[in-house]
């Protein structure tokens, strides 16, 4: 097995490139099947969020070169050039790959240190791949250990105690721009987990009014009910935009939902009262040209870095403890992997012993049927079975002794629980035999 973690993230790639490499939910099943086939993968799962796209794979080959087949597939699938990825991709193998996955799932590699959504997103990536059939034993084992470690990090450290996330950073920035959110109306575009977090933070800040816009009115109403908000359709945004002092958008749309013209019209109706906008979607929901308007403060995920950096400082101590937990998790993964590797050896050894047992038992049954004394048959059965089981190990031990392989002798003593008393007895017995 050669486990691989390969990808790009907010530290290595621009927002523009991350948008182009992102996988929409409806693409995922096809992408997983295509990747496994085209890149010659045993197993594969894809994690795609606004801040990263990562591919976790079990390779059919175990060469030491970077995973060129995987890079070539990603370039072809998204119609990129190889140069687009060459300067910003990273990859990890085996233990390093599992360690990276643990750091990601625990929020230690996130734009917001310790942000909680990533664990749910990784669980979703695993569930989708498992459903498609591109996750089997190796990746399943890795993911389960990753989830166990991430849960320990959450419960045993303070990494997630404060509500620090992209959603929280957006609301924090809004509270810096507006002195009193109790006088403001917020339009939230989308109805996913991130928008729900934004709504919760805004509600806690006492925002005057929340409007939730979504592609389906049912989901918008479902979310709105939790926060005493108003629900509208995406198609209603142009008519309702002038009411919003704050706009936060996070959808899975492949095309922008808000253009410069619609925002200009809203500003005229507001008599150019400023609008604060945060676009935390990848691909972007709000055209970048909107930021050129004088009365608009437009921020993207990448613009939230300063707010996020201030929050990261409070979590660094917890991150050190989390690193220790991850070290323990990697050691446990290694132990479980070694245990799995021993299973085939144990099964083969037991099968060989059972064959010898059955052969000797059949001989004993034939002797009993011919009238041979049962005591003699039992003694011969025990003697033959013991000799056959010990023949190969004994020959190998003699060979090891002759060639100076003391390590083999030591392992044998440990394997068969031979104590120092057992060895001394044999030495005394050998000496007595020589004297006689």
C-alpha positions in Angstrom: 0.0 0.0 0.0 1.2 3.5 -0.8 -1.1 6.1 0.9 -1.1 9.6 -0.6 -2.4 13.0 0.3 -2.2 15.5 -2.6 -3.6 19.0 -3.0 -3.6 22.7 -2.9 -4.9 25.1 -0.1 -5.2 28.7 1.0 -1.5 28.8 1.9 -0.2 27.6 -1.5 -2.8 28.7 -4.1 -4.7 31.9 -4.9 -8.4 32.2 -4.6 -8.7 32.2 -8.4 -6.9 28.9 -8.8 -8.8 27.3 -5.9 -12.0 28.2 -7.7 -10.8 26.5 -10.8 -9.7 23.3 -9.0 -12.8 23.1 -6.8 -15.3 20.2 -7.3 -19.0 20.9 -7.2 -21.1 18.3 -5.2 -22.8 17.1 -8.4 -19.4 16.4 -10.0 -18.0 14.3 -7.2 -19.2 10.8 -8.1 -18.0 11.1 -11.7 -14.7 12.7 -10.6 -14.0 9.8 -8.1 -14.6 7.1 -10.7 -12.7 9.0 -13.3 -9.7 9.6 -11.0 -9.5 6.0 -9.9 -9.5 4.8 -13.5 -7.3 7.5 -15.1 -4.7 7.7 -12.3 -4.5 4.0 -11.6 -5.7 4.3 -8.0 -6.8 1.4 -5.8 -8.9 3.9 -3.7 -9.6 7.6 -3.8 -11.5 10.3 -1.8 -11.7 14.0 -2.6 -12.1 16.8 -0.1 -13.1 20.1 -1.8 -13.9 23.2 0.3 -13.4 27.0 -0.2 -9.9 26.8 1.2 -8.6 23.5 -0.2 -8.9 20.7 -2.7 -7.2 17.5 -1.5 -7.1 14.0 -2.9 -6.5 11.0 -0.7 -5.5 7.9 -2.5 -4.2 4.4 -2.2 -1.8 3.9 -5.1 -1.3 0.8 -7.2 2.4 1.8 -7.6 4.8 2.9 -4.9 7.4 4.9 -6.7 9.3 7.8 -5.0 8.4 10.4 -7.6 5.5 12.9 -7.2 2.2 11.5 -8.3 2.4 12.7 -11.9 -0.6 10.6 -13.0 -2.8 12.3 -10.4 -1.6 15.7 -11.4 -2.2 15.0 -15.1 -5.7 13.8 -14.3 -6.5 16.9 -12.2 -5.2 19.2 -15.0 -7.2 17.4 -17.6 -10.4 17.2 -15.5 -10.5 20.9 -14.8 -8.9 22.0 -18.2 -5.9 23.6 -16.5 -2.3 23.7 -17.6 0.4 21.8 -15.7 2.1 25.2 -14.9 -1.0 26.2 -12.9 -0.3 23.5 -10.4 3.5 23.1 -10.4 4.2 26.0 -8.1 1.4 25.4 -5.5 0.7 21.7 -5.0 1.9 19.6 -2.1 1.9 15.9 -1.4 2.5 13.5 1.5 3.0 9.7 1.6 2.1 7.0 4.1 2.6 8.1 7.7 3.1 11.7 6.6 -0.2 11.5 4.6 -2.1 10.3 7.6 -0.5 13.0 9.8 -1.6 15.6 7.3 -5.2 14.3 7.2 -5.3 14.4 11.0 -4.1 18.0 11.0 -6.7 19.0 8.4 -9.6 17.2 10.2 -8.5 18.7 13.6 -8.5 22.3 12.1 -4.8 22.7 12.6 -4.2 23.3 8.9 -7.2 25.6 8.4 -7.3 29.3 7.5 -8.9 29.7 10.9 -6.9 27.6 13.4 -9.3 25.1 15.0 -12.3 25.9 12.8 -14.9 23.1 13.3 -16.6 22.8 9.9 -13.6 21.0 8.3 -14.2 17.7 10.3 -17.8 17.5 9.0 -16.6 18.3 5.5 -14.0 15.5 5.7 -16.6 13.1 7.0 -18.8 14.0 4.1 -15.9 13.4 1.6 -15.4 10.0 3.1 -19.1 9.2 3.0 -19.4 10.2 -0.7 -16.4 8.1 -1.7 -17.6 5.2 0.4 -20.9 5.4 -1.3 -19.4 5.5 -4.8 -17.2 2.5 -3.9 -13.8 4.2 -4.2 -13.0 3.7 -0.5 -12.1 0.2 0.8 -10.0 -1.3 3.6 -6.8 0.9 3.4 -8.5 4.4 3.2 -11.3 3.3 5.5 -8.8 2.4 8.2 -6.9 5.7 7.7 -10.1 7.8 7.8 -11.4 6.1 11.0 -8.1 6.8 12.8 -8.2 10.4 11.5 -11.8 10.9 12.9 -10.8 9.4 16.2 -7.9 11.7 16.6 -9.9 14.8 15.5 -12.5 14.0 18.1 -9.8 13.7 20.8 -8.4 17.1 19.8 -11.8 18.7 20.1 -12.6 17.2 23.4 -9.2 17.2 25.1 -7.9 20.7 24.0 -9.3 24.2 23.9 -8.8 24.3 20.1 -12.5 24.8 19.4 -13.8 26.5 22.6 -14.2 29.9 21.0 -16.4 30.4 17.9 -13.6 31.1 15.5 -14.4 30.3 11.9 -14.7 31.9 8.5 -18.3 32.7 9.5 -17.2 34.2 12.8 -14.4 36.2 11.1 -17.0 37.7 8.7 -19.3 38.8 11.5 -16.3 40.1 13.5 -15.3 42.2 10.6 -18.9 43.5 10.1 -19.0 44.6 13.8 -15.8 46.5 13.3 -17.2 48.4 10.3 -20.7 49.0 11.8 -20.6 50.4 15.4 -24.0 48.9 16.3 -25.3 45.8 14.5 -28.7 46.3 16.3 -29.5 48.9 13.7 -28.5 46.8 10.6 -30.2 44.3 8.3 -28.2 41.3 7.0 -28.9 39.4 3.8 -27.5 35.9 3.9 -27.3 34.1 0.5 -27.3 30.3 0.8 -28.6 28.0 3.5 -25.7 25.7 4.2 -23.7 25.1 7.4 -21.5 28.2 6.9 -24.5 30.5 6.4 -26.1 29.0 9.5 -23.1 29.8 11.5 -23.1 33.4 10.2 -26.8 33.7 11.2 -26.0 32.3 14.7 -23.2 34.8 15.2 -25.2 37.7 13.8 -28.1 36.8 16.1 -25.8 36.7 19.1 -24.5 40.1 18.1 -28.2 41.3 18.2 -28.4 42.3 14.5 -31.7 44.0 13.7 -33.0 41.9 10.8 -31.8 38.8 8.9 -33.0 37.8 5.4 -32.1 34.4 4.1 -32.0 33.9 0.3 -31.8 30.4 -1.2 -32.5 28.5 -4.4 -35.3 26.6 -2.6 -37.7 28.6 -0.4 -38.3 25.6 1.9 -34.7 25.4 3.0 -34.5 29.1 3.4 -37.6 29.1 5.6 -36.3 26.2 7.6 -33.1 28.2 8.5 -35.0 31.4 8.9 -37.3 29.9 11.6 -34.3 29.3 13.9 -33.4 33.0 13.9 -36.7 34.9 13.4 -35.5 35.7 9.9 -37.2 36.3 6.6 -36.9 33.8 3.7 -36.7 34.7 0.0 -35.7 33.1 -3.2 -32.4 33.9 -5.0 -34.5 35.4 -7.8 -35.8 37.9 -5.3 -32.4 39.3 -4.4 -32.3 42.2 -6.9 -35.6 43.6 -5.5 -34.5 43.1 -1.9 -30.8 44.0 -2.0 -31.4 47.7 -1.1 -32.6 46.6 2.3 -29.3 45.0 3.3 -26.5 46.7 5.2 -24.6 43.5 5.4 -24.4 40.8 2.7 -22.8 37.4 3.3 -22.8 34.8 0.5 -21.8 31.2 0.5 -23.5 28.9 -2.1 -22.3 26.1 -4.4 -23.2 28.1 -7.5 -20.8 27.8 -10.4 -21.7 31.3 -11.6 -21.8 34.6 -9.8 -25.2 35.5 -8.2 -24.6 39.2 -7.8 -23.2 41.5 -10.5 -22.1 45.1 -10.6 -25.3 46.3 -12.2 -27.6 44.8 -9.5 -25.5 46.3 -6.7 -25.4 49.7 -8.4 -29.2 49.7 -8.6 -29.5 48.8 -4.9 -27.1 51.6 -3.9 -29.2 54.2 -5.7 -32.3 53.1 -3.8 -30.3 53.3 -0.6 -29.1 56.8 -1.5 -25.6 55.4 -1.5 -25.7 54.3 2.1 -22.7 51.8 2.3 -23.1 48.0 2.0 -20.6 45.6 3.6 -20.3 42.4 1.6 -18.4 39.2 2.4 -18.2 36.5 -0.3 -17.0 33.3 1.3 -18.0 31.0 -1.6 -15.6 29.2 -4.0 -16.3 29.8 -6.9 -17.2 33.4 -6.0 -20.9 34.4 -5.7 -20.2 38.1 -6.1 -18.4 39.5 -9.2 -15.1 41.0 -8.3 -16.1 44.2 -10.1 -18.6 45.0 -7.4 -15.6 45.9 -5.2 -14.9 48.8 -7.5 -18.0 50.6 -6.3 -17.4 53.5 -3.9 -20.1 52.6 -1.4 -19.3 48.9 -1.2 -16.9 47.2 1.1 -16.3 43.8 -0.5 -14.2 41.1 1.1 -13.4 37.5 0.0 -12.1 34.6 2.0 -8.6 35.7 1.4 -9.4 39.2 2.8 -10.3 37.7 6.1 -6.7 36.7 6.9 -6.0 39.6 9.3 -9.1 39.0 11.4 -8.3 35.3 11.5 -4.7 35.8 12.4 -5.6 37.7 15.6 -7.8 34.7 16.6 -5.2 32.1 15.8 -2.9 33.5 18.5 -5.3 32.4 21.2 -5.3 28.8 20.0 -1.6 28.1 19.5 -1.2 26.7 23.0 -4.0 24.3 22.3 -2.5 23.4 19.0 0.7 22.2 20.7 -1.3 19.8 22.8 -3.2 18.7 19.6 0.2 17.9 17.9 0.9 15.5 20.8 -2.4 13.8 20.3 -1.7 13.6 16.5 1.7 12.0 17.2 -0.1 9.4 19.3 -2.7 8.9 16.6 0.0 8.3 13.9 1.7 5.8 16.2 -1.7 4.0 16.7 -2.2 4.0 12.9 1.2 2.4 12.4 0.5 -0.2 15.0 -2.8 -1.1 13.4 -1.2 -1.2 10.0 1.5 -3.6 11.3 -1.2 -5.7 12.9 -3.1 -5.9 9.6 0.1 -6.9 7.8 0.6 -9.8 10.2 -2.9 -11.2 9.6 -1.9 -13.0 6.4 1.2 -14.5 8.0 -0.9 -15.8 11.0 -3.5 -17.2 8.7 -1.0 -19.0 6.5 0.8 -20.4 9.6 -2.4 -21.7 11.1 -3.5 -23.2 7.8 -0.2 -25.0 7.5 -0.4 -26.4 11.1 -4.0 -27.5 10.4 -3.0 -29.4 7.3 -0.2 -31.2 9.3 -2.8 -31.9 12.1 -5.3 -33.4 9.6 -2.7 -35.6 8.0 -1.5 -37.0 11.3 -5.1 -37.4 12.5 -6.0 -39.4 9.4 -3.0 -41.7 9.9 -4.0 -42.3 13.5 -7.6 -43.1 12.5 -6.3 -45.6 10.0 -4.1 -47.3 12.6 -7.0 -47.4 15.1 -9.2 -49.0 12.4 -6.5 -51.7 11.8 -6.5 -52.6 15.5 -3.3 -51.0 16.6 -3.0 -50.3 20.3 -4.7 -46.9 21.0 -2.0 -45.9 23.5 0.6 -46.5 20.8 -1.4 -44.6 18.2 -1.8 -41.5 20.5 1.9 -41.5 21.4 2.9 -41.7 17.7 0.3 -39.0 16.8 1.7 -36.6 19.4 5.4 -37.4 18.4 4.8 -37.0 14.7 2.8 -33.8 15.0 5.4 -32.2 17.4 8.3 -33.2 15.0 6.6 -31.8 11.9 5.6 -28.5 13.6 9.1 -28.0 14.9 11.1 -29.2 12.0 11.2 -26.0 9.9 11.7 -23.6 12.9 14.5 -25.8 14.3 16.3 -25.9 10.9 16.1 -22.2 10.6 17.4 -21.6 14.2 20.4 -23.9 13.5 21.1 -21.9 10.3 20.7 -18.6 12.2 23.2 -19.7 14.9 25.7 -20.8 12.3 25.6 -17.5 10.5 25.7 -15.4 13.7 22.0 -14.2 13.5 21.6 -13.7 17.2 18.5 -11.5 16.5 16.6 -14.5 15.1 17.5 -16.4 18.3 16.2 -13.6 20.5 13.0 -13.2 18.5 12.4 -17.0 18.8 12.9 -16.8 22.6 10.4 -14.0 22.8 7.9 -15.6 20.3 7.8 -18.9 22.3 8.1 -17.2 25.7 11.3 -19.1 26.6 12.5 -17.7 30.0 16.0 -17.7 31.3 15.0 -20.6 33.6 14.0 -22.7 30.6 17.3 -22.0 28.9 19.3 -22.8 32.1 17.5 -26.1 32.4 18.5 -27.1 28.9 22.1 -26.1 29.5 22.2 -28.3 32.7 20.6 -31.1 30.8 23.1 -30.9 28.0 26.0 -30.9 30.4 24.7 -33.9 32.2 24.3 -35.8 29.0 27.9 -35.1 28.0 29.2 -36.3 31.4 27.2 -39.5 31.2 
